[in-house]
Amino acid sequence: MTFLKYIVFTVLGLAILAIGSVYVLSIQREISIKTINIEVAENLVIPVEEMDSQRKYYGGHGAGWGGGDIKNSLKFKYANMIFFNETPYIPVVLKMYQKQFYVVYYDRETYLRETTFRFYKSTQAGDFKEIEPTEFPKHLAIQNRWFKGYDSDPNDLVGLVPKKIKGTMTSKIWYMIEGKENKFTHNTPVHLDFIKQYKEKYITNRQED
């Protein structure tokens, strides 16, 4: 009987150790913090601290586990105020207009096989609130923050040549702002005529406030 108890307690102890080890591994996070300079307005470049964090991913595709619980944040100082915003999304536009900051995030978390964009505006407290795409200043909607793993290239936006920007994030953001689409795949078409009209109306011939 004593030997049986020993076996039971040993098995129980190993089970608790295994469960505890899995839990400890599951809460480990991979965190990256870097500071990049972003031109938020003409002749205004500010250093922005970017943090991205997610649970550590173990193993390869199919056999691995972990990952998820993504957190991304932006933190910067302007006019003696600290601005901060944390979301699960990836920033692709950060601009300032009329003393307020506007952010567009690339959202690959909401839909399983499609992506969308999220639009935010700074508050007087230094944080950010989400706004409707139509509320975003249309002339600001030009990507100025880049990340690996997406086929947009900064050179595609030089001069905003419609044929060059047809497949970029910028053109998809324009589509969403104008209510043409609310989610995208790589095959979602963005028509050239639309790009030309948007550029002419909101950028080339925009009336200054």
N, C-alpha and C positions, 0 to 999 in steps of 0.2 A: 504493500500500500504506500509506504514511504517513497519507494522508487517511482510509483505511478504519479504521486504528487510532484515529485521532482521533474518528471517529464512534462506534466501539465504546466507547471510554473515556468519551465524553460521555454516551452512553445509559446505560452502567453507573453513572456518577456520578449521573445524574438518578434512576435507579432506587433507588440507595442513599439519596439525599436524600429521595425520596418515602417509602420504607419507614421511614427514621428519623423523618421528620415525623409519619407515622401513629402510630408507637410513642410518640413524645413526647406527642402529643395524647391517646393512649389511656390514659396514666397520669396525666393531669391530673385533679384531684379538686375537687369542690365541697364545702366544709366549712363547717358552721354550728355555732357554739358560743354557748350562751346559758345564763344562770342563772335558774332559776325557783324560787319558794318553794312547797313542797309540805307539806301537813299530813299527817304520817306517823302521827300518833296524836293523841288528844284533847289540845288545847292545846299541841301540839308541832309547830312549823313549822320546817323546815330549808331552807336554800338548796341547790339541787342544780344542778350544772353538767352540762348535756346537750350532747353533741356528736353530730352526724350528718354522715356523710361518704359519698360515693359517687363513682364515676368520672363525669367530666363527660359530659353527654349532648349530642350534636350533632344538630341537625336535628329535623324533625317526625316524626310517626308514619309508619312505613313507609319513610321515606327516611333516617332518622337512624341513628346508630351511637354506641357508647359506652354509658355508664351501667353499672349493676351494681356488684358488689363493695361492697355496703352495709355500713357499720359504724356502729353507734350505741353510745354509752356514757353511763353515769351515774357521776358522781363527787361525793362529799359527805363532810363531816366530822361525826363525832358522837362525843362522849366521848373527844376527843383521838385518834381513829382515823380514818384515811382509808379510805373504802369506794369501790370501783371495780368496774364490770362493763361489759364490751364484748360486744355481740352484733350479729347482723344484724337484730334485731327492734326493734319500737317499744314503749317502756314505756307501760303504761296504768294500772298500779297500783303504788304504792310505799308500803308500810306498815311500821310497826314493832310488834312484839309480843314480849313477854318478852325484851327487849333484843336481839332479832334482827330483821333487815330482810327483808321478803318483797317480791318483784317479780313482776308478771304482764306478759308481753310479748305484743303482737299480732304474730303471725307470718304474713306474707304471702309468704314466700320458699319455704317447703317445698313447697307445693302450687301447681300452675299456676293453677287456677280456684277454689280454695277457700282459706280461711284457718283458722288454728288459734291456740292460745295456748300459751305456754311459762311455766313456773313456776320461780322461783329463790328460794334462801334464802341469807342471808349466812353467812360462816364467821368463825371467830375471827381469821383472818388479814386480814379486811377485803375479801376477794373474795366471789364468789357461786358456788354450785353449783346445777345444775338438779335439781329434785325432781319427783316424780309429782304430777299434779293433786290426787289424794286426800290428799296430805301438806300441802297449802296450808291454813292456818287459814280455815275457811269463813266466819267472820264478817268477815274482812278483805277478802273478794273484792268490793270495791265500787270502781269506777273513780274515780280521783282525779287522773289525768293525761290531758290531752286533746291532740288534734292535728287539723290541718285535713284534709279529705278523707274524713271519716267522719261518718255522720249522727247520732252520739250527741251529746246536748246535756246539759251539767251540770244544767240545770233538770229534766230527765227523772228525775233521781235524788232530787230533794227529797222527803223522806218515804218514799222507796222504795215508791211506790204501784204495785202490780202491773201495772195496765193501762198506766201510763206507761213502765215499764221493760221491757215485753215485747220491744221491738225493740232494746234497747241491748246494748252489749258486756257489761255486767254480767250480764245474764240469760244470755248465751252462756257466760260464764265459769262461772256457777253450773252450767249444764248439763254442762260439761266436768268440773268438780270431782266431780259426782255420777255421772260415767260414762255420761251419756246420749248424748253425741256426742264425737268427737275432731277433727272438722273441720266447717267451716261455709261455706255460701253465704248470700247475702242472703235466700234463700227458705227457709232451714232454720227450721222452726217451733220456737218455745219456748212450751210450753203454759202458760196462765195458772194452772192448778191447781198445776203444779210450782213456779212462782214464789211463789205464796202459801205453799205448804208449806215451801219452802226458807227464806223470810223468817221464818216463824213459828218454825221449829225452830232455826235457827242465829243469828238476829239478835234477834227479838222476845223469845223465851223462852230465849235462850242462858244456860247456867249458867256463872257466872264461875269461873275457875280458882282 
